[in-house]
Amino acid sequence: MEKQLSEIAALVNGTVSQSDASVSVSNLGNISTASEGDLIFAVDGYIEAAAQSKASAVFPRRHPTKY
């Protein structure tokens, strides 16, 4: 299922820049195998690596909460 970043941001009460709002993603991926159309998650220490990946979007998680 393809979603625009603006739709995903609304679902998680997040924000996305106006210029990126219409970017579409259709899969979840990981840093090492990400490709166009993937959304990946990254925590502190991996943000830069995620930004250098081929993913269409990165969902950064800073200061992860312990469960």
C-alpha positions in Angstrom: 0.0 0.0 0.0 1.5 3.3 -1.1 1.2 6.3 1.3 2.5 9.9 1.1 4.7 11.1 3.9 2.1 13.7 4.8 -0.4 10.8 5.5 2.0 8.9 7.6 3.0 12.1 9.6 -0.7 12.7 10.3 -1.1 9.1 11.6 1.8 9.4 14.1 1.2 13.1 15.0 4.6 13.9 13.3 5.8 16.6 11.0 7.2 16.5 7.5 8.6 19.4 5.4 6.3 20.8 2.8 8.8 19.9 0.1 8.7 16.2 1.2 5.0 15.9 2.0 4.1 14.3 -1.3 6.9 11.7 -1.3 5.4 8.3 -1.5 6.6 5.1 0.3 5.3 1.6 -0.2 7.5 -0.6 2.0 9.4 -0.6 5.3 13.1 -1.3 4.9 16.3 -1.3 6.9 19.4 0.8 6.5 21.5 -1.8 4.7 18.9 -3.0 2.1 16.7 0.1 1.7 15.7 1.1 -1.8 13.5 3.7 -3.5 10.0 3.6 -2.0 11.1 2.4 1.4 10.6 4.1 4.7 13.2 3.2 7.3 13.5 3.8 11.0 16.7 5.0 12.6 17.8 5.8 16.2 20.6 8.0 17.5 23.9 6.8 16.2 22.3 5.6 12.9 20.7 8.8 11.7 23.6 9.7 9.4 23.8 6.1 7.9 20.1 6.2 7.3 20.3 9.5 5.6 23.0 8.0 3.2 20.8 5.0 2.4 18.7 4.7 -0.8 15.4 4.9 1.2 12.8 7.4 0.1 12.3 8.5 3.7 13.8 8.1 7.2 11.7 8.1 10.4 14.2 9.3 13.0 13.7 8.2 16.6 15.8 10.2 19.0 16.3 9.2 22.6 14.4 5.9 22.4 12.1 5.0 25.2 13.0 1.8 27.1 10.1 -0.6 27.4 
